[in-house]
Structure formats: structure tokens, C-alpha cells
Amino acid sequence: MAHTNRDVVKLLRAIDLGSSVAEQDGLLENARIDTSAFTDLIDDKVDLIPGSKGSGKTALYRIIVDFMSEFMLAQKRIVVAHGVRHHGDQVFQVFRDRFGKLSEEDFVSFWCVYFVSLANEHFIKAPEFESRLAQAKEQVDRFRSACRAARIPSFEGQRTLREVLDWALDAVLVFLPKRVKISHTPSGTEAEVDLFGRALEKPKSEHTPHTPLPIYVEQIKDHLEAVLEKCDLHLWLMIDRLDEIFPRRSALETKALRGLLRVLRIFDSPRIRIKIFLRDDILDQVVEKKGFTALTHVSARRAKPLAWTEEQILCLLVRRLYAQKMIARQFEVDPEQLALVPYARAFFIRL
């Protein structure tokens, strides 16, 4: 068929290859390439997904969270709970001053509270799971009691990420203060105060509400596992955009991310997985510090860094070109053949 210059220009103007920002990419669902990292993630072989900037970490995260959550539940009985998901989300930045007061140990507590809150918001309180959870009422009650014992509140209705972060930080900075012994008090007795000068009761036993949170998290995790087992479900707690949360190459970033990686071991469970998407250069910077005892555990379920071959890039580009209806009609391409590299290359050359 002969084409005029006008036809060619019209065809070229119709081409949309998507967006460089994963959140704005309308072709992500229909024009993706299932890489080995995608397959390993879907098969639950990896928990830590590293990759350079622009390698597709957020795209992979979005595919699971936005497009495959129903499939994961129906086919794999996996509940997907997620944290940061929008490019440029500034909600963590609001709390930067409060984050600055936390030690690495405090960050372990913070991330524990944060992930418990994700489980609560996206699973325990989510209306779509109400009928499934009805059969696990006893286990859910125990989970909630454990949360109350750790002073993690349960709000009515759904909470925003900002609200969750607000009370997670309160739990660490207020309910779990650093105790300092003061021997010279007016009455001559010994007392304990927190960093903000508020007097504390001495804990009556290791099971009182003043027990540091990570001890309680073990109980919370056990009760959450019991809920999942009763419902025959698994839970994925997913977090992305970590390079945008904390100041780059700062002591705060190192403390926060080391604390996060240590939580992988605390939540280690066949029923509960934490899935972390993180830039490989940031990961290397964080774990190269001496004394990081969680390195072996982190490495055991770490994916190979996301990388693309020339053939994968070709197939991705061809899929995106074929997604344009005008091009699909004009070239009469067989969509079933597009995954074959020789066919994809021939189509690209024709175009």
C-alpha cells in the first residue's frame, strides 16, 4: 500500500511509548516484559529487589500493587499491602525532624510499627477481607490485643499514610522512650525518666506495656501468622521509593535503612514477607558498614540487580509500538509472535 507523507506524519504523531516515570506510564500493564526478577518475585524467591535508578524497580512494584493484586489473591492467596507508591510523595519529608531523633535501634522499632500498621490497614481492617476474617475471629482478637499491649492504636476507618506515620513515630518517640536513671532526686530515691523528662513507671515484668516494642512484635507477628493460617492466606508488605524518603548519603538514611533491613529478619515467616525495592548503590552503601549482623539474612533472599539485555529492550519497545492501535492496524502484526526476538526485530525494521 502506498503512503503519502501526510500518512506517515500522522502515524508517527500517534506513537506513544509511555512515560519515564512509572506512576504515569499508561502502558505498563499491557506492554511489559516479564524479566527473571519479575518471575523470581512472583514465585516468592526474593524479598530484596535492587537495581540502578531507572532500571524498573518502581515499574515492577506497580505491576504487583496496581495490576496484579487481584491475581495474587485469587491464584496465589497472597494479600498485597503497600507503603509509599507515588512519585514525589512528600509525606515522609513532613516527619524529617522527628526521624532525626531516632537511633538505628529506634528505626527497627519504627519499621516494626509501620509494617504492623500496613497489615492492619490493608488486611485486618480492609472491607474486602471481612468475610474471610470472620472464620478467624479468635485469632484476630488476639492480634488486636497484642497491638494494644504494644500501645499500637487501632483507629476506626481507613488511615492515610501520613496518619500511620504520625502514630508510628509517636509509638517510638513517646511510648518507647530511652530510659535514663536519675539517682539524685529531691526525695533521695532513684527514678527513671525519658529523653523528654517524663517520669516512667518501672516495668512490673517483661510482659508489661513498657516492654520495648521489638519484643512485642514477635507476639504480634505470631498472632498475625495465626490469622493468615486460619484464612489460608499469605501477606506481602511492600515498600518502594526509599531513595526519596531520606536525605541522600546522610547518616539518617544509613540508620533508617539499616534498621529496615534488620526488620526483614524479625518478620521472617513463610506466611509474611516484606518486599523491599531499593537502589543497588544505596544498598551497597548501607550494608558495607561494619557490624551489620543482618547481612547474611538479607543476602539469602536478595534478587540479582535489575538489568536489561538488548533483546529485552527491543521486545519492550516493540510491545509498546504495537500497543498503538493505528500501528497495529497498519502493520497487521501477530501479537502472539512479538515475544520472539526475530519476529520483533523484523517488525521494528519494517516500522
Legacy VTK file of the C-alpha trace (Angstrom):
# vtk DataFile Version 3.0
C-alpha trace
ASCII
DATASET POLYDATA
POINTS 351 float
0.000 0.000 0.000
1.364 3.410 -0.950
1.576 6.047 1.768
1.736 9.804 1.498
3.972 11.941 3.667
0.842 13.048 5.491
0.001 9.412 6.347
3.485 8.851 7.698
3.424 12.019 9.808
0.007 11.065 11.206
1.320 7.617 12.080
4.408 8.994 13.809
2.407 11.507 15.807
0.188 8.709 17.080
3.113 6.886 18.699
3.122 6.914 22.499
5.921 4.929 24.133
4.693 5.617 27.656
6.333 7.643 30.424
9.775 7.557 32.012
8.005 7.832 35.386
6.394 4.500 36.285
3.409 6.078 38.065
2.472 7.970 34.885
3.024 5.080 32.494
-0.304 4.062 30.975
1.284 1.199 29.021
2.847 -0.547 31.989
0.203 -3.236 32.332
-0.243 -4.170 28.672
3.275 -3.652 27.327
5.597 -5.147 29.912
8.374 -7.712 29.713
8.414 -10.445 32.341
12.079 -10.455 33.370
13.765 -13.000 35.630
13.380 -10.542 38.520
9.613 -10.452 37.898
9.424 -14.257 37.815
11.517 -14.669 40.975
9.348 -12.120 42.780
6.071 -13.719 41.720
7.409 -17.114 42.794
8.396 -15.639 46.195
12.073 -16.464 45.787
13.302 -12.960 46.656
12.436 -10.237 49.186
15.005 -7.568 48.331
14.925 -6.221 44.762
17.918 -3.963 43.998
18.538 -2.041 40.795
20.058 1.141 39.462
17.984 4.286 39.043
15.649 3.814 36.071
16.093 0.039 35.890
12.415 -0.664 36.523
12.067 -1.220 40.280
9.018 1.025 40.632
7.527 -0.384 37.434
7.818 -3.880 38.902
6.353 -2.655 42.186
3.439 -1.022 40.359
2.716 -4.126 38.314
2.215 -6.109 41.532
0.372 -3.413 43.511
-1.798 -1.814 40.820
-2.410 -4.551 38.275
-1.841 -7.946 39.866
-3.201 -7.689 43.418
-6.427 -9.489 42.468
-4.482 -12.177 40.589
-2.112 -12.630 43.539
-5.049 -13.113 45.884
-7.049 -15.405 43.609
-4.224 -17.547 42.244
-1.593 -17.443 44.983
-3.675 -16.491 48.037
-1.375 -13.531 48.692
-2.648 -10.275 50.221
-0.616 -7.321 48.921
-0.158 -4.433 51.383
1.875 -1.449 50.249
3.501 1.708 51.540
4.894 4.610 49.504
3.589 4.416 45.955
3.502 7.855 44.316
6.424 9.656 42.689
7.383 12.717 44.678
5.264 11.700 47.679
6.431 14.145 50.359
4.639 12.578 53.301
7.846 11.151 54.817
9.519 14.548 54.469
6.959 16.057 56.854
8.450 13.983 59.651
12.138 14.556 58.862
12.870 16.366 62.149
11.291 13.576 64.164
13.189 10.932 62.198
16.391 12.758 63.094
15.870 11.870 66.768
15.868 8.125 66.124
18.824 5.778 66.560
19.240 2.663 64.426
17.582 0.637 67.186
14.695 3.117 67.240
14.309 2.707 63.483
13.967 -1.048 63.962
11.033 -0.292 66.280
9.636 2.304 63.871
9.644 -0.047 60.871
8.079 -2.780 63.013
5.215 -0.422 63.921
4.953 0.725 60.301
4.635 -2.797 58.876
2.181 -3.851 61.577
0.114 -0.805 60.609
0.200 -1.823 56.920
-1.021 -5.296 57.869
-3.767 -3.764 59.980
-4.896 -1.206 57.373
-4.658 -3.353 54.245
-5.737 -6.700 55.680
-7.269 -6.838 59.164
-9.426 -3.703 58.673
-9.946 -3.910 54.911
-13.636 -4.404 53.995
-12.806 -6.802 51.151
-11.423 -9.339 53.657
-14.262 -9.103 56.170
-15.907 -12.371 55.129
-12.583 -14.255 55.093
-11.634 -12.936 58.532
-14.986 -13.945 60.024
-13.659 -17.502 60.374
-10.609 -16.231 62.269
-12.335 -14.028 64.852
-10.436 -15.520 67.800
-7.061 -15.067 66.071
-7.924 -11.501 65.005
-8.884 -10.632 68.598
-5.523 -11.929 69.818
-3.708 -9.892 67.155
-5.538 -6.745 68.232
-4.851 -7.444 71.908
-1.140 -7.811 71.147
-1.211 -4.479 69.300
-2.880 -2.821 72.281
-0.282 -4.332 74.617
2.415 -2.713 72.469
0.397 0.530 72.559
-0.235 0.464 68.826
-3.681 2.056 68.445
-6.381 0.748 66.151
-8.262 3.598 64.518
-11.782 3.400 63.210
-11.951 3.683 59.441
-9.072 3.736 56.976
-5.964 5.778 57.780
-3.825 7.775 55.377
-0.093 7.093 55.126
0.579 10.376 56.931
-1.651 9.387 59.848
0.003 5.968 60.069
3.464 7.533 60.143
2.362 10.059 62.740
1.325 7.489 65.302
4.157 5.098 64.385
6.629 7.820 65.308
4.661 8.600 68.461
4.900 4.930 69.419
8.678 5.064 69.114
9.370 8.550 70.490
6.733 8.723 73.218
5.624 5.240 74.221
9.086 3.718 73.907
11.460 6.385 75.240
15.081 5.887 76.067
15.268 5.404 79.836
17.835 7.350 81.822
18.365 6.666 85.536
18.432 9.738 87.777
19.897 8.967 91.214
19.883 12.413 92.848
16.209 13.314 93.139
14.729 15.629 95.839
13.358 12.651 97.750
16.657 10.848 97.587
15.197 7.937 95.634
16.156 6.606 92.252
13.835 7.364 89.326
13.725 6.778 85.590
12.895 9.482 83.064
12.700 9.533 79.297
14.520 11.907 76.940
11.707 14.423 77.288
11.785 14.369 81.091
8.509 12.496 81.664
8.662 10.043 84.581
8.050 6.388 83.834
6.841 3.507 85.919
9.325 0.725 86.263
8.045 -2.302 84.326
6.495 -4.899 86.630
7.523 -7.738 84.338
8.779 -8.352 80.829
5.165 -8.603 79.692
4.048 -5.149 80.777
3.120 -2.454 78.212
6.511 -0.793 78.848
8.426 -3.679 77.287
10.366 -2.407 74.224
8.394 -2.877 71.033
10.509 -5.449 69.167
9.704 -7.991 71.908
6.004 -7.344 71.406
6.364 -7.508 67.633
7.341 -11.170 67.930
3.991 -11.791 69.633
2.122 -9.616 67.129
3.770 -11.465 64.250
2.802 -14.836 65.745
-0.832 -13.765 66.102
-0.862 -12.320 62.568
0.540 -15.618 61.286
-2.258 -17.439 63.113
-4.840 -15.240 61.342
-3.248 -15.941 57.974
-3.046 -19.677 58.632
-6.698 -19.802 59.652
-7.674 -17.995 56.436
-5.097 -19.913 54.374
-3.536 -16.672 53.126
-0.107 -15.084 52.817
0.765 -11.414 53.312
3.270 -9.309 51.374
4.272 -5.970 52.917
5.782 -3.931 50.067
7.749 -0.695 50.152
9.331 1.368 47.358
10.710 4.888 46.752
13.165 4.598 49.627
15.668 6.791 47.779
13.194 9.684 48.051
12.404 9.355 51.758
15.656 10.295 53.483
18.458 12.774 52.603
20.839 11.034 50.223
24.133 9.701 51.644
23.282 11.004 55.097
23.720 9.361 58.493
19.919 9.450 58.800
19.499 7.439 55.589
22.032 4.856 56.754
20.395 4.425 60.181
16.912 4.214 58.687
17.742 1.669 56.002
19.916 -0.494 58.224
17.008 -0.584 60.652
14.676 -1.541 57.795
16.897 -4.377 56.581
17.166 -5.730 60.120
13.372 -5.932 60.286
13.479 -8.476 57.438
14.823 -10.966 59.959
12.268 -10.064 62.642
9.374 -10.674 60.234
10.902 -13.771 58.663
7.988 -16.116 58.120
6.565 -18.419 55.424
3.260 -16.531 55.784
4.595 -12.958 55.952
7.066 -11.396 53.555
8.493 -7.878 53.450
9.351 -6.916 49.851
11.828 -4.032 49.554
12.673 -2.249 46.278
15.926 -0.329 46.692
18.624 1.258 44.540
21.665 -1.017 44.456
24.142 1.799 45.130
22.191 2.777 48.258
22.016 -0.851 49.365
25.772 -1.312 48.950
26.428 1.883 50.906
24.199 0.737 53.771
25.475 -2.837 54.161
29.190 -2.117 53.675
29.359 -0.591 57.158
30.932 -2.883 59.746
28.798 -4.570 62.343
25.770 -5.206 60.131
24.781 -8.577 61.546
21.742 -8.998 59.274
23.846 -9.151 56.089
23.677 -12.938 55.692
19.905 -12.950 56.113
19.500 -10.049 53.668
21.743 -11.686 51.049
19.896 -15.007 51.208
16.762 -13.612 49.544
18.291 -10.805 47.507
17.498 -10.704 43.800
20.149 -10.071 41.200
20.256 -6.348 40.312
17.663 -5.446 37.700
19.336 -5.301 34.281
18.154 -5.309 30.670
19.606 -7.048 27.625
19.394 -5.534 24.161
16.854 -8.192 23.157
14.618 -7.414 26.154
14.718 -3.693 25.342
13.820 -4.489 21.716
10.838 -6.639 22.765
9.677 -3.993 25.255
9.858 -1.282 22.596
8.015 -3.421 20.050
5.242 -4.216 22.539
4.791 -0.511 23.191
4.738 0.281 19.494
2.177 -2.448 18.873
0.017 -1.002 21.693
-0.741 1.914 19.316
-3.948 0.890 17.525
-3.037 2.744 14.345
0.292 0.936 14.080
-1.287 -2.421 14.925
-3.802 -1.966 12.075
-1.231 -0.655 9.596
1.338 -3.429 10.042
-1.008 -6.356 10.757
1.338 -7.757 13.382
0.652 -11.085 15.080
0.714 -10.209 18.818
1.442 -13.831 19.746
4.757 -13.627 17.874
6.009 -10.403 19.441
7.803 -12.251 22.251
10.018 -13.930 19.620
13.111 -11.821 19.055
13.487 -12.444 15.261
9.824 -11.543 14.664
10.055 -8.468 16.913
13.233 -7.325 15.147
11.648 -7.762 11.706
8.595 -5.725 12.769
10.822 -2.982 14.171
12.859 -2.811 10.964
9.654 -2.596 8.871
8.439 0.281 11.023
LINES 1 352
351 0 1 2 3 4 5 6 7 8 9 10 11 12 13 14 15 16 17 18 19 20 21 22 23 24 25 26 27 28 29 30 31 32 33 34 35 36 37 38 39 40 41 42 43 44 45 46 47 48 49 50 51 52 53 54 55 56 57 58 59 60 61 62 63 64 65 66 67 68 69 70 71 72 73 74 75 76 77 78 79 80 81 82 83 84 85 86 87 88 89 90 91 92 93 94 95 96 97 98 99 100 101 102 103 104 105 106 107 108 109 110 111 112 113 114 115 116 117 118 119 120 121 122 123 124 125 126 127 128 129 130 131 132 133 134 135 136 137 138 139 140 141 142 143 144 145 146 147 148 149 150 151 152 153 154 155 156 157 158 159 160 161 162 163 164 165 166 167 168 169 170 171 172 173 174 175 176 177 178 179 180 181 182 183 184 185 186 187 188 189 190 191 192 193 194 195 196 197 198 199 200 201 202 203 204 205 206 207 208 209 210 211 212 213 214 215 216 217 218 219 220 221 222 223 224 225 226 227 228 229 230 231 232 233 234 235 236 237 238 239 240 241 242 243 244 245 246 247 248 249 250 251 252 253 254 255 256 257 258 259 260 261 262 263 264 265 266 267 268 269 270 271 272 273 274 275 276 277 278 279 280 281 282 283 284 285 286 287 288 289 290 291 292 293 294 295 296 297 298 299 300 301 302 303 304 305 306 307 308 309 310 311 312 313 314 315 316 317 318 319 320 321 322 323 324 325 326 327 328 329 330 331 332 333 334 335 336 337 338 339 340 341 342 343 344 345 346 347 348 349 350
